[in-house]
Amino acid sequence: MMCAAVAGQRGRSVLIIDHNSQVGRKILISGGGRCNFTNLFAKADNFVSQNPHFCKSALARYSPRDFIKLVESYRIRYHEKKLGQLFCDDSAKQIVDLLVSEMRKGKVKLSLNTKVNKVEKRDEQFVLETEGGEGFQQIGCKSLVVASGGLSIPQIGATGFGYDLARQFGLKIVDPVPALDGFSWSHADLDRFGPLSGVSIDSEVSVGKGPAFRENILFTHTGLSGPASLQASLYWSRGKKVTIDLSPNLDVARYLLKRKQEGARQEIKNLLSEVLPKRFAEAFVEGKKLSGPVTGLAEKTIVALGDSLRNWQIEPHSTVGFRKAEVTRGGVDTSHLSSKTMECKDVKGLFFIGEVIDVTGQLGGYNFQWAWASAVSAAEAIADEKI
């Protein structure tokens, strides 16, 4: 929609083909229905890709401030929730309506409930065979932009169409995997931590040498969720361990040793419950096979307990999967694309934008900003082409 609007307003004849019956379905459900439409601090470091430099050009050419200016021109009220995350005050529908209005300005045509059955390149033109509301059709175009997203949330229409089309034209695909997604417990951890469902802890979470995220984790019946877990999932793959600092603001060992020196008579699980949720503290102490008052524990045992809380490691069985994942990591290999225009280097006129590319942002509006920026890069290139 963004690409179509910009290209249309720059004089191109544009048609959007969408197999859904409604435009912008993923926008409508994003951000709890309020759409986290960008992040004030979006930069290349917030994205994961086999080529971490690929997104720099597009993000520099179309910044968060550019999209904010567009939002403000429609008098859409918004607010910063935290960490630069901008949300609509009222409804995500306002962002969809904005895009529809921008498309109208560009005289963009829209074909909903339309499936693309076949794509061919004939000389200087692409020919699409479609079926849907208009029946079976053949549509020719000089430029073809694939903005089909990833595999996440198939219940609202996500498919692998974009990957299949890329493969058809000889492009490699970085294996798509669920990202910004909760973790599922291993079988061994399920019995131990499943009963903690609903417990939330302010934590710092990381995977390997990836960045550490300081937000809440949330225990569920089947695994670990919450914003910090979702962020870390972007850097996780099967077999890797997730490291969690359960007490980033407090040296728990020092606290417990101080209470021991004061002659505290409370059991260790009860003392720990003063600084961590009670159900978690009890389960953690039980897992360490510790009991009795803190005064009865050796100093090295208390230090080891504190260290394990600051460096708790779990090895998830998996993420929850595409059904719940907010985005798809992986996609069209960026080595095939121009970072300035999103056009295929070896297939003139074929463009890929947004989530279908191997560029995936952290949680917090970054993936929308990549969508807008990559869309504008492609649209400007299309409009500048000689017809």
N, C-alpha and C positions, 0 to 999 in steps of 0.2 A: 504493500500500500504506500509506504514511504517512497520507495523507488519509483513507482508508477506516477505518484503525484508530482515529484520533482521533474521526471522526464517529460511528463505531459505539459507541465507549466513552461518547460523550455522548448516546446514546439513539436514534440514527438507524438505520433498516434499510438496510443497504448491500450492494450487489453489485458486485464487480469483474469486468469482462469483458476478457479478454486473449486475443489470437489466438495467442500462444505456448503451447507445451506445458509451460513451466516458468516459475515466477515469478522476477523479479529477475535476468534473464540478464545485463543490463549491469552490475549490481552485482557479480555473480560474477566477471566478467573484469576489473574495475577494480583499479587499483593493483597490477598484477602478481599478482592473485588474493588480495590482502590488503585491498583497499578503502580508499582514502584518504577516509574518511567525513565529514570536515569539516576546517576550518582555524581555528585558534585566533584568527586575526586578521581573519576575514572581515568586510568592510565594503563599502559601496557603491562605493568607489573601485576595488575588484577586479573590477567587472563592466562589461560593455559593453552599451549599449542606446541607442536613439534618444532615450529619456527616462532619463537617468542617475539621476534621483531616484526612479524607480518602485519599485525594490527596497528602498528604505530602511525603509519601514514594516514589511514582513514580516521583514526581517533583524533589526530591533530587537525585534520581538515574540517571535521564536523564535531565540535566539542559539546559537552553537556550544556554549556551556556547557550549554544545555538538552538538546541531543542527546547530549553527553558524559555527562550525568547519566543519560540513558536507557541508554546503552551500559554504564555502570558498574553500573546496577541489574541487568543480566544477567551481571555478572561477566566481561565480555569484556575480555581484556587487550589493551592498545594501547600505542603508543609514538609519540613525535614524531620523524619522520624528519629534517626540516629545515624552516625557514621556517614553522613552525606547522602543518605537514602531519601529520595524525594517521592512523595505519594500525593495523589489527588485527595483533596479534602472530602470530595463527595463520591465519585464513582469512576471506575475504569472505563465506563462507557463514554466518558468525555474524551478520552484519548482516541477511541475508535471513531467517534463523531468528528473529531478534529481531522483525522486522516481521511475520512470520507469527504469532508468539506474540501480538503486540499486536493483530493482526486477530482472533484467536480470542477475546481478551478482549472485543472489541466485537461478537462474533457475526457477523463479516463473511462473506458467502458469496463463493465464488470460482468463476468459470466460465472454464476454460482451453480452448484449442483452439476458441475461439469467435470468429467474425468478425461484425462489425457491417456489415450491408448497407445499412441505411437509417436515418436519424434524422429525425423530424418533430416539430414543436411543435404540439400540439393543445390549445388553450385554456391551462390552467395546467399541462399535463403534456407531457413528452417521451415519444415512443413510438419504441422501437428495434426494428428487425427484425434478428434474428440467426440465424446457422446455425453448427452445430458439434456438440459432444458431445451436446447435448440435442435435436438436430434443429433445425428452423425454429421460432423463437419470436417473439412480440411481448412486449416488456417495457416497462412504463410507469414513469416516475419523475418526481418533482417537481423534483429537482436532478440535473444531468448535469455531471460533472467530467471534463474531457479532460486526461489525463496521459500522452499518447502519445509524448512525446519528439520528437526531430528526425529527420534523415535519416542521421545518422552510424551507421556499422557496420550496413549492411543485412543482412549475413550472419547477424546474430542477431535479425532481425525488424523493424528500423527501417523505417518507411514514412512517407509524407506524409499519413496519415489525418487528423491533427489540423489540418493546414493546410486540407485539403479541407473539413472540417466547419466550420471558422471562416469560410471563404469562402461556404459555403452560407448562413450566417446574416448575411452582409454585412460581415464583419470584414476589414480589410486585413491583408496579410502583408508583413512586411519580408523581402526576398529571402533565403532560407536559403543559407548558404555553409559549406563545411567550416572548422572552426576547431580550434585546438590540434592542429595538423597540420604535418607536415614540408613543406619547400619542394622543388620540382622545378627543376633547373637549366634555364636557357635553352639553346638549341641551342649557342650560342657557348661557354658555360661548361662544358657537359657533357664535352667532350673534355679540357678543361684540368683540371677538378676531379674528374671521375669516378674517375680512378685513385687519388685520395686516400681512397677508401672505408676507413672504420675509424679515421681520424684524429680525435681529440677535442681541443678546445682550450677552456680557460677563457676566456670572452668576456663582453662586455656588448653586448646586441643590442636594437635599437629600430627602430620604423617611424614615420617622420614625427615628429609631436609626441607620440606615444604614450610610455608609460613605458619605461625601459630595464631589461632583465632580465639579471642577472649570474649565469650558470650556464654549463654546457658547451654547445658546439655539436658536432655529430657529422657528419662527411662520410659520405655513402652513395654507392652506385654511380650514383644518379640525382639526388641533391640534398643538402639540408642538413636534418639532424634534430637531436635532442638537446633538453633541456628549454628552453634559452634560445630556440631557434628556434621550438619549439612555442608558447611564450608570445607571441613576437612575431607569430606568424601570426594571432592574435586581432585584431590591429590592421591587418592587411595586406589590400589589395585589388589586383587586377590593374593593373599599370602603376606601382605604388609601389615605391620602393627600400627595401631593408633595409640599415641601417647597423650595422656590427659593429666594436667595439673589440677587436682580437685580443690586446691586451696591456694590460689595465686596471691591472695592478700595476706596470708598468715603462715608463719612457720609453725606448723602444727607440733613438730617435735619439741621445739623450744617452749611452746605453750604447755604441753603435757609435762615436760620436765620441771617447769616452774610450779605447776600444780602439785607435782610429786614432792618437790622441795618444801612446799607449804604444808605438806602432810594431808593432802586431800584424801578423803576416804571413799569417794565415788568409784564405782567400777569404771574400767577404761571405756566401755561402750557408752556409758552415760556422760563421761567427760567429753568424748568425741562428739556426742550429740549436741553439745553446746555450740559447736562451730560448724557442724554439718547436719543435714537432715537426719532425723532420728532413725528412720528405717534403713537408710543407706549406712549410717555409722554402725548399726547393729550387724548388718549383713557383712560389712567389710571386716569388722573385728572377728566375727565368727569364721570368716574365710581364712583369717590369719591364725585361727585357733588360739586366740587370746581371751582371757577372762580374768575376773577378780579386780581388786582395786589397783589404781595406778601405782600406789606405793609398793606393791608387790612385784612390779616389773623392773627388770634390769634396764639400766640406761641405754645400752646398745639395742635392746628390744624396742624401746620407745623411739630411738633415732631411726631404726629400720622401718618402723610403722610410719613415721613422718615422711621418710624418703619414698615409701611406696605410694603414699597419697599424693606427693608432688610429682611422681613419675609412674602413674598407673598405666599399664599397657594392656590392651585387649587386642585380640586378633579376630575381627568379625568374620562370619561365614560368608557374607555378601552384603551388598546394598539391597534395599527393598526391591528395586527394579524400576523399569521404565514406567510402570503404572503410576508411581508416585514421584519419580524424579522430576525436578523442575526443568532440567535441561539434559542434553546429550553431549557428552564429551567425545571428541573425535569428529570424523566427517571427511569432507573432500580435502585431500592433501594440498596444503597451500603452495607446495613447490610447483603446482600446475597453473597457479593463478598470479596475476599482477596484483601487487599489494596496493597500487594506486587506483586501479579501476575495477578489480574483481573479475576481469575477463580472463578466460582460459588462454594461455600462451599459444597453444597449438590448435585451438578451435576458434577462429575469429567469430565474434558475435555471441558467444556463449558465456554467460556470467553466472556466478554463484555468490549469494549474499546471506548474511545472518547465520543462524545456528547450523545450517547444513555444512558449513565450512569447519575445519579443524581449528576453531578459535572459541574457547569457552570461558566465560567470565565467572567470577566469584558471585556469591549471593549478595544482592543489594542494589539492583538496578543496572549492573554492568552489562548484562546480556542484552537489555533493551538498547543501551547506548551503542553497543556493537551493531545491533540491527539497524539503528538509524544511520550510523556512520558508514557502514558498508553499503547500505542502500543508496545514500547520496553519492558515494564514490562511483558506483555503477551508473546511476542515473545521469550524472554529469558527463561521464564518458560516452554514454549512448547519445546524449543530446549533442555532443561535440563531434560525433562521427559525420563524415561526409556521406550523404545519401546518393 
